Amino acid sequence: MLALAAEARDDPEQELREVRDRIAELQRNVRRDTDRRDALTGQLRDAEQNVQGARGRLDDVQKRLAESNAKLEALAADRARNEAALAKQREVLAAELRSAYVGGREKQFKMLLSQEDPATLGRMLTYYSYFGRARSAKITEIQGIVAELDAAAQAEAAERERLAALEAESRQELASVDAARNERSRALKAMNAQLKSRSDSLAKLKREAASLEKLIADLRRAMSDLPPTGGQAFEKVRGRLAWPVAGKITARFGQARGGGLKWNGVMIEAPRGSAVKALYDGRIAYADWLPGMGLLVIVDHGGYMSLYAHNEQIYKGVGDRVEGGEAIATVGDTGGRSEPGLYLEIRRGTRPVDPVPWFRRSSP
């Protein structure tokens, strides 16, 4: 047994699989706890994850639409070049045929019957054979261009059919996004209606804060077996980082939230769908929904963690390595927010620290 454990520690891929399994179990526990404690919050989670799925499918269709349009443009450009080449080759061939017709074969017979030098006669006959072969090659080249044009026309027609199908699929997925967002609105309205008083709201905030603290502690233990991600130590880049998204800070670290709670990070108001970029190199420790945080991404930087909450889409999975500046999510309003924005925390171990001093500028 000890030998097997030592072998597992020597195998980074095995360690990563074990960590992913432990984090997957954490995610299942979060889901079960949410469903047991608050059915309406569970409904909101499901609705917001449905929005994420529909938005992801729509983005995929739109990407394929852009690729199809680009392919059509390339096919059209090839067709135009081939048509121009065909027209030019036809002109050259027509000129040669006119010249041959005007000269005819009579000139060759005259040379043969004349008393010219035999060497001169041989050269002239060789030239005529060259002209004949050149005309034959020109005709073959034209036939090749015509065949290419026929193939391109078939490819273009097929691509136009594919484009029409993709446009129909795009409209369908857009309708799915709208339906999912309507479902999310109904779930959020029902959840807010359940909060009958200020004390209910504060109790909910405290439950959500406790869920986050427990998750971070569990993640810290789960990630402890993994080797460091490498690169410059996170501590040394303090004051040199770029903000993960451009926007306006609407809540700052340490500001009161009510009921004795304070903000442990910053809230950045930003347009929905804006790319959320990792602060620094690291490994994805969490990528799932959490009460109060919505779709949450946590990046482990080795001793430090950065948290990105309220995303609409998540691009990475647990265990994935990321680089600083790499897009990991998009801005959204998940977790019950009424407006899109990004909530950002930096944690040293499990303790939150003010994010602002870590950036080159004091605001995004």
NUDREN-26749 format. One line per field, with one value per atom (N, C-alpha, C): x, y, z; atom name. Coordinates in steps of 0.02 Angstrom, whole numbers, plus 50000, padded with zeros to 5 digits. Each point is the difference from the previous one (the first is absolute). Layout:
! NUDREN-26749
x = [X_...]
y = [Y_...]
z = [Z_...]
atome = [CA_...]
***
This chain:
! NUDREN-26749
x = [50041_49959_50043_50053_50045_50035_50018_50034_49954_49936_49952_49991_49997_49992_50061_50061_50060_50001_49977_49998_49952_49943_49951_50030_50040_50030_50051_50031_50050_49968_49935_49965_49956_50023_49961_49930_49994_49934_49952_50026_49958_49978_50047_49984_49946_50007_49950_49932_49998_49936_49968_50041_49974_49973_50036_49977_49935_49996_49938_49942_50013_49947_49977_50049_49981_49960_50020_49964_49931_49996_49933_49954_50027_49960_49979_50045_49982_49943_50003_49947_49934_50001_49938_49973_50045_49977_49967_50030_49971_49929_49994_49935_49949_50020_49953_49981_50050_49985_49952_50011_49956_49929_49993_49933_49964_50038_49969_49979_50042_49988_49949_50002_49959_49983_49939_49979_50000_49980_49997_50069_50049_50069_50023_49981_50017_49968_49939_49968_50036_50023_50038_50065_50034_50062_49987_49948_49985_49984_49962_49981_50062_50045_50059_50048_50003_50042_49969_49934_49968_50016_50002_50020_50071_50045_50069_50004_49962_50002_49973_49944_49970_50047_50030_50046_50062_50024_50058_49984_49940_49981_49992_49971_49991_50068_50047_50066_50034_49990_50029_49971_49934_49968_50025_50005_50023_50072_50040_50069_50001_49957_49997_49971_49954_49974_50055_50042_50055_50048_50014_50045_49970_49934_49967_50001_49987_50003_50070_50051_50069_50016_49975_50012_49966_49939_49965_50038_50026_50039_50063_50033_50060_49983_49943_49978_49984_49967_49983_50063_50050_50063_50035_50001_50031_49963_49934_49962_50017_50004_50017_50069_50049_50068_49999_49964_49997_49964_49947_49964_50045_50040_50046_50054_50026_50051_49972_49938_49968_49991_49978_49990_50067_50053_50066_50025_49994_50024_49959_49936_49959_50021_50017_50023_50065_50047_50064_49989_49958_49988_49965_49952_49965_50049_50047_50049_50044_50021_50041_49962_49937_49959_49989_49989_49992_50064_50057_50064_50011_49983_50008_49953_49939_49952_50023_50025_50023_50060_50048_50059_49984_49958_49981_50058_49989_50053_50035_49971_50029_50072_50014_50067_50050_49979_50045_50016_49949_50012_50046_49992_50043_50073_50012_50068_50028_49957_50024_50021_49962_50012_50052_50014_50049_50070_50046_50070_50039_49967_50035_50048_50044_50048_49964_50020_49966_50002_50055_50004_49947_49992_49949_49931_49989_49936_49987_50051_49991_49981_50033_49985_49928_49977_49932_49948_50013_49952_49998_50059_50002_49960_50008_49961_49925_49978_49928_49976_50043_49980_49993_50047_49994_49934_49983_49937_49940_50003_49944_49994_50058_49998_49977_50022_49980_49925_49971_49927_49964_50028_49970_50003_50059_50007_49953_49991_49955_49929_49980_49933_49991_50052_49997_49995_50038_49998_49931_49969_49933_49950_50007_49955_50007_50062_50011_49967_50006_49969_49924_49972_49927_49978_50039_49984_50003_50051_50005_49941_49978_49942_49937_49992_49942_50001_50060_50006_49987_50027_49990_49927_49965_49928_49961_50018_49966_50015_50064_50019_49964_49995_49967_49926_49968_49929_49989_50045_49994_50011_50048_50013_49942_49968_49941_49943_49992_49949_50018_50065_50022_49990_50013_49991_49927_49956_49928_49978_50026_49983_50027_50061_50029_49961_49977_49960_49935_49969_49940_50015_50057_50020_50015_50031_50015_49937_49949_49936_49969_50006_49972_50037_50067_50038_49989_49991_49984_49934_49952_49936_50010_50046_50014_50030_50045_50030_49945_49956_49946_49955_49984_49958_50034_50066_50037_50004_50009_50004_49932_49946_49933_49989_50024_49995_50040_50059_50042_49965_49967_49965_49944_49964_49946_50028_50056_50030_50025_50031_50026_49943_49946_49942_49971_49995_49973_50046_50065_50047_49997_49997_49997_49934_49947_49935_50002_50042_50006_50033_50042_50035_49952_49964_49946_50025_50061_50023_50075_50025_50071_50040_49972_50036_50007_49949_50005_50057_50006_50052_50069_50007_50065_50017_49951_50013_50023_49969_50020_50072_50017_50069_50050_49983_50047_50007_49945_50006_50045_49990_50041_50073_50014_50069_50032_49962_50025_50014_49957_50011_50065_50013_50062_50061_49997_50058_50014_49948_50009_50030_49974_50025_50075_50020_50070_50045_49978_50040_50005_49946_50001_50044_49996_50041_50074_50016_50070_50028_49961_50023_50006_49950_50000_50058_50019_50052_50070_50005_50065_50047_49973_50042_50030_49973_50024_50066_50044_50062_49984_50045_49988_49995_49963_49987_50060_50050_50060_49992_50052_49999_50019_50001_50018_49950_50023_49955_49949_49938_49946_50015_50031_50016_50042_50042_50046_49967_49939_49968_49951_50001_49958_50014_49947_50007_50014_50001_50017_49947_49945_49950_49953_49970_49948_49932_49951_49933_49970_49959_49971_49947_49972_49948_49998_49980_49994_49930_49995_49935_50008_49945_49997_49994_50042_49996_49940_49954_49940_50000_50047_50008_50073_50027_50072_50011_50059_50021_49992_49968_49991_49938_49965_49938_49946_49957_49947_49947_49975_49945_49937_50005_49942_50004_49971_49998_50068_50047_50068_50044_49974_50040_50034_50059_50037_50018_50014_50022_50071_50011_50067_50037_49970_50031_49972_50001_49972_49947_49949_49948_50011_50006_50014_49941_49969_49945_50029_49977_50028_49946_50008_49949_49996_49939_49990_50039_50031_50037_50072_50021_50070_50045_50058_50047_50028_50000_50031_50067_50054_50067_50034_50036_50036_50052_50007_50049_50071_50012_50068_49999_50059_50005_49974_49968_49976_49962_49962_49961_49929_49951_49930_49985_49978_49983_49925_49961_49926_49970_49949_49965_49929_49958_49931_49959_49937_49954_50004_49995_50000_49948_49960_49951_50032_49968_50024_50055_50038_50055_49980_49948_49982_50053_50011_50052_50068_50037_50061_50061_50053_50065_50051_50036_50054_50065_50051_50065_50050_50034_50051_50067_50033_50065_50058_49986_50053_50008_49962_50001_49948_49982_49948_49946_49941_49945_49967_49975_49958_49931_49947_49931_49964_49961_49964_49927_49954_49931_49950_49939_49943_50010_50041_50013_49939_49996_49947_50022_50063_50029_50067_50018_50066_50034_50062_50036_50047_50014_50051_49970_50036_49979_50052_49979_50044_50064_50057_50064_50034_49963_50030_50051_50057_50048_49979_50010_49984_50060_50003_50052_49969_50040_49975_49977_49940_49972_49958_49997_49960_49926_49956_49928_49977_49967_49977_49924_49967_49928_49975_49934_49971_49957_49995_49961_49926_49968_49928_49967_49942_49962_49977_50036_49979_50009_49965_50001_49948_49954_49944_50011_50052_50010_49949_49986_49952_50036_50065_50040_50064_50025_50061_50061_50047_50061_50043_50062_50047_50018_49994_50024_50068_50051_50068_50028_50029_50037_50070_50046_50066_50007_50019_50008_50073_50026_50065_49985_50011_49974_49925_49968_49927_49979_50049_49984_49995_49944_49993_50045_50029_50041_49972_50014_49976_50030_49959_50028_50033_49976_50021_50075_50037_50073_50037_49968_50034_50002_49963_49994_50041_50017_50040_49962_49934_49957_49951_49976_49955_49930_49984_49933_50006_49952_50003_49997]
y = [49939_50061_50063_50000_50058_50009_49943_50004_50031_49981_50028_50075_50021_50072_50038_49971_50034_50005_49946_50000_50054_50008_50051_50070_50010_50066_50015_49948_50010_50008_49993_50005_50063_50055_50063_49992_49961_49991_49964_49950_49965_50046_50041_50049_50048_50023_50047_49967_49937_49965_49993_49985_49993_50066_50055_50066_50018_49986_50014_49961_49937_49959_50029_50024_50029_50064_50040_50063_49986_49950_49981_49979_49965_49981_50062_50048_50064_50034_50000_50032_49964_49934_49962_50015_50007_50017_50069_50048_50067_49997_49961_49994_49968_49947_49967_50046_50035_50046_50055_50026_50053_49974_49942_49973_49984_49975_49983_50062_50052_50058_50049_50006_50052_49978_49975_49975_50056_50061_50055_50020_49998_50014_49947_49938_49946_50011_50026_50015_50056_50051_50054_49973_49957_49969_49964_49958_49962_50047_50053_50047_50036_50021_50037_49954_49937_49954_49983_50002_49992_50059_50060_50058_49991_49977_49989_49950_49945_49950_50027_50037_50028_50052_50042_50051_49967_49946_49965_49970_49970_49972_50054_50057_50055_50026_50008_50023_49952_49935_49950_50005_50009_50007_50064_50054_50063_49995_49962_49989_49961_49948_49962_50041_50046_50045_50045_50027_50043_49960_49938_49957_49986_49987_49986_50062_50058_50062_50011_49988_50009_49950_49939_49950_50020_50026_50024_50056_50047_50055_49974_49950_49972_49964_49963_49966_50050_50055_50052_50032_50012_50029_49952_49935_49950_49998_50004_49999_50060_50059_50060_49994_49973_49991_49951_49944_49951_50026_50039_50029_50049_50039_50047_49962_49946_49960_49967_49976_49967_50050_50060_50050_50017_50006_50016_49943_49938_49944_49993_50014_49997_50053_50059_50053_49981_49971_49979_49946_49951_49945_50027_50044_50028_50036_50038_50036_49951_49946_49950_49966_49984_49968_50047_50064_50048_50003_50002_50003_49938_49941_49938_49998_50025_50000_50045_50060_50047_49972_49972_49971_49935_49960_49936_49953_49942_49952_50013_50046_50015_50024_50040_50027_49944_49949_49944_49962_49990_49966_50041_50066_50044_49991_49999_49991_49933_49948_49933_49997_50033_49997_50051_50047_50053_49971_50038_49978_50028_50015_50028_49949_50025_49958_49948_49936_49947_50013_50029_50014_50051_50051_50050_49968_49956_49965_49959_49965_49959_50042_50057_50043_50024_50021_50027_49946_49938_49947_49984_50004_49989_50054_50063_50055_49987_49977_49986_49944_49950_49946_50026_50047_50031_50037_50038_50038_49953_49944_49952_49971_49981_49972_50053_50062_50054_50011_49996_50008_49942_49939_49943_50006_50023_50010_50054_50053_50054_49974_49959_49972_49956_49960_49957_50042_50056_50044_50031_50020_50029_49948_49938_49948_49989_50005_49993_50055_50062_50057_49992_49978_49990_49947_49946_49948_50028_50041_50031_50045_50037_50044_49959_49944_49957_49973_49977_49974_50055_50060_50056_50019_49998_50017_49950_49936_49950_50011_50015_50012_50062_50051_50062_49987_49961_49985_49960_49951_49960_50044_50047_50043_50048_50022_50044_49962_49936_49959_49993_49988_49993_50066_50056_50065_50012_49982_50009_49957_49939_49957_50029_50027_50031_50061_50039_50060_49979_49946_49975_49974_49965_49975_50058_50053_50059_50032_50005_50029_49957_49934_49954_50007_50003_50007_50067_50052_50066_49997_49965_49992_49960_49952_49960_50044_50046_50046_50044_50026_50042_49961_49938_49959_49985_49985_49986_50061_50058_50062_50016_49985_50010_49952_49939_49951_50025_50027_50027_50058_50044_50057_49977_49948_49974_49970_49963_49969_50054_50053_50054_50037_50012_50034_49959_49934_49957_49999_49999_49998_50066_50056_50065_50007_49972_50004_49962_49949_49960_50039_50049_50040_50054_49986_50044_50060_49997_50055_50010_50056_50015_49945_49975_49948_49937_49985_49942_50009_50061_50015_49993_50026_49996_49928_49962_49929_49964_50017_49970_50019_50064_50022_49963_49991_49965_49926_49969_49930_49995_50048_49999_50012_50047_50014_49938_49967_49940_49944_49995_49949_50014_50063_50018_49984_50019_49987_49925_49961_49927_49973_50024_49977_50015_50061_50019_49957_49988_49957_49930_49973_49933_49997_50052_50002_50004_50040_50007_49932_49960_49934_49954_50006_49956_50015_50064_50020_49992_49985_50001_49946_49947_49945_50015_50051_50014_50038_49989_50039_50072_50047_50070_50010_50052_50011_50030_50023_50028_50074_50029_50071_50041_50065_50045_49995_50003_49995_50056_49983_50049_50061_49988_50056_50054_49980_50048_50043_49983_50040_50051_50008_50050_50069_50034_50067_49999_49940_49996_49964_49979_49962_50044_49971_50033_49977_50044_49983_49946_49957_49945_50022_50060_50026_50075_50035_50073_50017_50049_50021_50047_50011_50047_49961_50016_49968_50028_49957_50022_49979_49956_49981_49984_50024_49992_49955_49974_49956_50036_49966_50027_50042_50018_50039_49956_50032_49963_49976_49939_49972_49997_50014_49994_49938_50004_49942_49978_50047_49983_49969_49991_49972_50056_49984_50047_49966_50043_49974_49973_49939_49970_50009_50036_50012_50063_50005_50058_49977_50042_49987_50047_49973_50040_49996_50057_50003_49997_49953_49990_49972_50011_49975_49924_49975_49928_49972_49943_49968_50021_50052_50020_49943_49994_49947_50013_49948_50003_49964_50036_49972_49984_49945_49979_50053_50013_50050_49978_49934_49976_49925_49972_49928_49960_49944_49958_49940_49970_49941_50009_49980_50006_49953_50030_49960_49988_50044_49993_50035_49968_50029_49974_50031_49975_50055_49984_50048_49995_50058_50002_50051_49986_50049_50067_50053_50068_50021_49952_50014_49986_49960_49981_49955_50006_49961_50028_49960_50022_49963_50038_49971_50019_49951_50013_49974_50043_49981_49997_49944_49991_50022_50047_50026_49975_49953_49975_50046_49985_50044_50055_50019_50051_49971_50027_49984_50064_49998_50055_49972_50037_49978_50048_49971_50039_49975_50043_49977_50037_49971_50027_49994_49952_49992_49973_50015_49972_49934_49996_49939_49987_49936_49980_49960_50019_49968_49944_49995_49953_49949_49946_49948_49990_49966_49988_49964_50025_49970_50031_50039_50032_50052_50002_50054_50061_50059_50062_50047_50047_50050_50068_50044_50067_50034_50030_50032_49955_49935_49953_50005_50000_50003_49935_50006_49941_49999_50057_50004_50064_50011_50063_50031_50065_50036_49983_49990_49987_50028_49973_50024_49941_49943_49940_50009_49958_50005_50047_50020_50043_50074_50021_50071_50028_50065_50032_50032_50013_50031_49959_49999_49962_50033_49959_50025_49943_50016_49949_50014_49950_50005_49966_50035_49975_50000_49945_49995_49974_50019_49968_49973_49938_49969_49978_50017_49972_49943_49939_49943_50003_50004_50007_50072_50044_50068_50048_50038_50049_50060_50026_50061_50050_50064_50052_49990_49991_49987_50062_50060_50060_50009_49993_50011_49952_49948_49952_50022_50054_50019_50062_50006_50057_50065_49997_50058_49988_50054_49993_49981_50004_49981_49969_49958_49966_50049]
z = [50000_50000_50000_50043_50002_49934_49969_49935_49948_50001_49953_50011_50063_50015_49976_50011_49977_49924_49967_49927_49975_50034_49979_50008_50054_50010_49946_49971_49947_49932_49995_49936_50001_49969_50002_49970_49947_49968_50047_50036_50048_50056_50024_50053_49976_49938_49973_49995_49978_49996_50069_50051_50068_50026_49985_50022_49965_49936_49963_50030_50017_50031_50067_50040_50065_49991_49951_49989_49970_49957_49973_50057_50049_50058_50040_50006_50033_49964_49933_49961_50010_50002_50012_50070_50048_50068_50002_49965_49997_49971_49946_49967_50047_50034_50047_50057_50027_50056_49978_49939_49975_49992_49969_49988_50066_50049_50064_50039_49997_50042_49968_49932_49969_49929_49991_49935_49947_50020_49951_49976_50046_49979_49950_50013_49953_49932_49999_49937_49963_50038_49969_49970_50038_49974_49933_50000_49939_49942_50014_49947_49973_50045_49978_49963_50020_49962_49932_49995_49935_49954_50029_49960_49975_50044_49980_49942_50006_49947_49934_50003_49939_49969_50042_49975_49968_50031_49972_49932_49994_49935_49948_50020_49953_49977_50046_49981_49952_50012_49955_49930_49996_49935_49965_50037_49970_49976_50037_49978_49934_49996_49938_49942_50017_49949_49972_50045_49977_49957_50019_49961_49931_49999_49936_49955_50028_49960_49973_50041_49977_49944_50007_49948_49935_50004_49940_49967_50040_49972_49965_50030_49969_49935_50000_49939_49945_50019_49951_49972_50043_49976_49953_50017_49955_49933_50003_49938_49956_50032_49961_49968_50038_49972_49942_50009_49947_49938_50011_49942_49963_50037_49968_49962_50031_49967_49937_50005_49943_49942_50016_49948_49966_50040_49972_49955_50023_49960_49936_50003_49940_49949_50025_49955_49966_50040_49971_49947_50017_49953_49937_50009_49942_49954_50030_49959_49962_50032_49966_49944_50014_49947_49941_50014_49945_49958_50035_49965_49957_50030_49962_49940_50010_49944_49944_50016_49949_49962_50038_49968_49964_50031_49973_49993_49971_49988_49934_49961_49934_50005_50054_50008_50013_50036_50013_49935_49956_49936_49956_50001_49960_50022_50066_50024_49978_50002_49982_49927_49954_49929_49977_50042_49981_50002_49976_49998_50059_50056_50058_50030_50041_50034_50042_49997_50039_50075_50025_50072_50021_49957_50014_49999_49950_49995_50063_50025_50059_50061_50007_50057_49997_49941_49993_50016_49976_50015_50075_50032_50072_50036_49977_50031_49994_49940_49991_50046_50011_50046_50071_50019_50067_50007_49948_50003_50008_49964_50005_50070_50029_50067_50051_49989_50046_49998_49939_49996_50036_49991_50033_50076_50025_50072_50025_49959_50021_50006_49952_50002_50062_50015_50060_50063_50002_50058_50008_49945_50003_50025_49976_50023_50076_50025_50072_50040_49974_50035_50001_49943_49997_50051_50007_50048_50072_50014_50066_50014_49949_50009_50015_49965_50013_50072_50022_50068_50051_49987_50046_50004_49943_50000_50043_49995_50041_50074_50016_50070_50027_49958_50022_50013_49956_50009_50065_50013_50061_50062_49996_50057_50013_49946_50010_50034_49983_50034_50074_50014_50069_50038_49967_50032_50017_49954_50013_50059_50005_50057_50065_49998_50060_50022_49952_50017_50035_49976_50032_50070_50007_50065_50048_49973_50041_50027_49957_50023_50055_49991_50050_50067_49998_50062_50033_49960_50028_50038_49971_50035_50064_49999_50061_50054_49980_50048_50032_49958_50026_50048_49981_50043_50066_49997_50061_50045_49971_50040_50031_49964_50029_50059_49991_50055_50060_49987_50054_50035_49962_50030_50046_49979_50042_50064_49994_50060_50048_49972_50043_50034_49964_50029_50057_49990_50052_50061_49989_50056_50039_49964_50035_50038_49974_50034_50066_50003_50060_50057_49982_50051_50024_50053_50022_50040_50025_50043_49990_50028_49998_50036_50054_50037_49958_49960_49955_49950_49973_49952_50031_50061_50034_50016_50021_50014_49937_49944_49937_49982_50008_49986_50043_50064_50045_49981_49979_49977_49939_49954_49939_50016_50046_50019_50033_50042_50033_49949_49949_49947_49963_49985_49965_50043_50064_50044_50005_50007_50004_49935_49945_49936_49992_50017_49992_50045_50061_50045_49972_49974_49971_49938_49959_49940_50017_50051_50021_50019_50036_50020_49938_49955_49941_49953_49994_49953_50029_50064_50033_49973_49971_49975_49931_49966_49932_50001_49951_49997_49983_50016_49983_49925_49980_49929_49964_50036_49967_49988_49971_49985_50061_49991_50054_50057_50061_50058_49998_50016_49998_50043_50056_50046_49966_49952_49968_49947_49979_49948_50029_50064_50033_49970_49980_49969_49926_49969_49930_49958_50031_49964_49959_49948_49962_50026_50000_50024_49955_50028_49960_49951_50011_49956_50009_49947_50005_50025_50045_50027_50058_50034_50056_50066_50049_50065_50038_50020_50036_50073_50018_50071_50011_50056_50013_50061_50003_50054_50067_50048_50067_50010_49946_50007_50032_50038_50035_49951_50012_49961_50041_50065_50045_50041_50060_50044_50025_50001_50023_49947_49940_49945_49962_49972_49958_49934_49951_49936_50007_49977_50002_49934_49954_49935_49970_49934_49965_49951_49992_49951_49941_49940_49941_49953_49988_49952_49929_49960_49933_49953_49935_49952_50000_49993_49995_49941_50010_49946_49993_50039_49997_50024_49968_50020_50070_50041_50067_49994_50017_49990_50066_50000_50061_50018_50065_50023_49986_50007_49999_49985_49985_49986_50060_49985_50055_49974_50044_49983_50026_49959_50019_50059_50055_50059_50005_49971_50005_49939_49971_49943_50001_50040_50009_50033_50011_50031_50076_50034_50073_50022_50052_50023_50014_49975_50011_49953_49972_49954_49927_49992_49932_49970_49935_49967_50020_50037_50035_49973_49986_49982_50054_50025_50047_49970_49998_49973_50057_50004_50051_49972_50035_49977_50042_50045_50044_50060_50054_50058_49997_49940_49989_49954_50006_49955_49976_49938_49976_49983_50018_49993_49952_49953_49950_50001_50022_50011_49955_49995_49963_49924_49978_49928_49964_49936_49958_49969_49980_49973_50032_50003_50025_49945_49984_49946_50022_50064_50024_50047_50010_50047_50054_50054_50057_49977_50024_49983_49940_49960_49941_50022_49965_50011_49959_50028_49966_50006_49953_50001_50017_50028_50014_49936_50002_49942_49956_50017_49960_50020_49951_50013_50033_50057_50036_50007_49987_50010_49965_50005_49976_50055_49999_50051_49994_50057_50001_50062_50016_50059_50042_49995_50036_50075_50038_50072_50027_49957_50023_49990_49964_49988_49951_50007_49954_49941_50007_49947_49990_49938_49988_50033_50022_50030_50023_50018_50024_50073_50042_50068_50003_50026_50001_50071_50019_50063_49988_50043_50004_50072_50005_50066_50010_50058_50020_50048_49976_50037_49997_50058_50002_50018_50012_50023_49942_49995_49946_50011_49945_50003_49950_50011_49955_49931_49948_49933_49969_50015_49964_49998_50056_49997_49954_49977_49957_49927_49983_49930_49984_49935_49978_50008_49992_50008_50057_50030_50058_49980_49935_49977_49931_49981_49935_49942]
atome = [N_CA_C_N_CA_C_N_CA_C_N_CA_C_N_CA_C_N_CA_C_N_CA_C_N_CA_C_N_CA_C_N_CA_C_N_CA_C_N_CA_C_N_CA_C_N_CA_C_N_CA_C_N_CA_C_N_CA_C_N_CA_C_N_CA_C_N_CA_C_N_CA_C_N_CA_C_N_CA_C_N_CA_C_N_CA_C_N_CA_C_N_CA_C_N_CA_C_N_CA_C_N_CA_C_N_CA_C_N_CA_C_N_CA_C_N_CA_C_N_CA_C_N_CA_C_N_CA_C_N_CA_C_N_CA_C_N_CA_C_N_CA_C_N_CA_C_N_CA_C_N_CA_C_N_CA_C_N_CA_C_N_CA_C_N_CA_C_N_CA_C_N_CA_C_N_CA_C_N_CA_C_N_CA_C_N_CA_C_N_CA_C_N_CA_C_N_CA_C_N_CA_C_N_CA_C_N_CA_C_N_CA_C_N_CA_C_N_CA_C_N_CA_C_N_CA_C_N_CA_C_N_CA_C_N_CA_C_N_CA_C_N_CA_C_N_CA_C_N_CA_C_N_CA_C_N_CA_C_N_CA_C_N_CA_C_N_CA_C_N_CA_C_N_CA_C_N_CA_C_N_CA_C_N_CA_C_N_CA_C_N_CA_C_N_CA_C_N_CA_C_N_CA_C_N_CA_C_N_CA_C_N_CA_C_N_CA_C_N_CA_C_N_CA_C_N_CA_C_N_CA_C_N_CA_C_N_CA_C_N_CA_C_N_CA_C_N_CA_C_N_CA_C_N_CA_C_N_CA_C_N_CA_C_N_CA_C_N_CA_C_N_CA_C_N_CA_C_N_CA_C_N_CA_C_N_CA_C_N_CA_C_N_CA_C_N_CA_C_N_CA_C_N_CA_C_N_CA_C_N_CA_C_N_CA_C_N_CA_C_N_CA_C_N_CA_C_N_CA_C_N_CA_C_N_CA_C_N_CA_C_N_CA_C_N_CA_C_N_CA_C_N_CA_C_N_CA_C_N_CA_C_N_CA_C_N_CA_C_N_CA_C_N_CA_C_N_CA_C_N_CA_C_N_CA_C_N_CA_C_N_CA_C_N_CA_C_N_CA_C_N_CA_C_N_CA_C_N_CA_C_N_CA_C_N_CA_C_N_CA_C_N_CA_C_N_CA_C_N_CA_C_N_CA_C_N_CA_C_N_CA_C_N_CA_C_N_CA_C_N_CA_C_N_CA_C_N_CA_C_N_CA_C_N_CA_C_N_CA_C_N_CA_C_N_CA_C_N_CA_C_N_CA_C_N_CA_C_N_CA_C_N_CA_C_N_CA_C_N_CA_C_N_CA_C_N_CA_C_N_CA_C_N_CA_C_N_CA_C_N_CA_C_N_CA_C_N_CA_C_N_CA_C_N_CA_C_N_CA_C_N_CA_C_N_CA_C_N_CA_C_N_CA_C_N_CA_C_N_CA_C_N_CA_C_N_CA_C_N_CA_C_N_CA_C_N_CA_C_N_CA_C_N_CA_C_N_CA_C_N_CA_C_N_CA_C_N_CA_C_N_CA_C_N_CA_C_N_CA_C_N_CA_C_N_CA_C_N_CA_C_N_CA_C_N_CA_C_N_CA_C_N_CA_C_N_CA_C_N_CA_C_N_CA_C_N_CA_C_N_CA_C_N_CA_C_N_CA_C_N_CA_C_N_CA_C_N_CA_C_N_CA_C_N_CA_C_N_CA_C_N_CA_C_N_CA_C_N_CA_C_N_CA_C_N_CA_C_N_CA_C_N_CA_C_N_CA_C_N_CA_C_N_CA_C_N_CA_C_N_CA_C_N_CA_C_N_CA_C_N_CA_C_N_CA_C_N_CA_C_N_CA_C_N_CA_C_N_CA_C_N_CA_C_N_CA_C_N_CA_C_N_CA_C_N_CA_C_N_CA_C_N_CA_C_N_CA_C_N_CA_C_N_CA_C_N_CA_C_N_CA_C_N_CA_C_N_CA_C_N_CA_C_N_CA_C_N_CA_C_N_CA_C_N_CA_C_N_CA_C_N_CA_C_N_CA_C_N_CA_C_N_CA_C_N_CA_C_N_CA_C_N_CA_C_N_CA_C_N_CA_C_N_CA_C_N_CA_C_N_CA_C_N_CA_C_N_CA_C_N_CA_C_N_CA_C_N_CA_C_N_CA_C_N_CA_C_N_CA_C_N_CA_C_N_CA_C_N_CA_C_N_CA_C_N_CA_C_N_CA_C_N_CA_C_N_CA_C_N_CA_C_N_CA_C_N_CA_C_N_CA_C_N_CA_C_N_CA_C_N_CA_C_N_CA_C_N_CA_C_N_CA_C_N_CA_C_N_CA_C_N_CA_C_N_CA_C_N_CA_C_N_CA_C_N_CA_C_N_CA_C_N_CA_C_N_CA_C_N_CA_C_N_CA_C_N_CA_C_N_CA_C_N_CA_C_N_CA_C_N_CA_C_N_CA_C_N_CA_C_N_CA_C_N_CA_C_N_CA_C_N_CA_C_N_CA_C_N_CA_C_N_CA_C_N_CA_C_N_CA_C_N_CA_C_N_CA_C_N_CA_C_N_CA_C_N_CA_C_N_CA_C_N_CA_C_N_CA_C_N_CA_C_N_CA_C_N_CA_C_N_CA_C_N_CA_C_N_CA_C_N_CA_C_N_CA_C_N_CA_C_N_CA_C_N_CA_C_N_CA_C_N_CA_C_N_CA_C_N_CA_C_N_CA_C_N_CA_C_N_CA_C_N_CA_C_N_CA_C_N_CA_C_N_CA_C_N_CA_C_N_CA_C_N_CA_C_N_CA_C_N_CA_C]
***
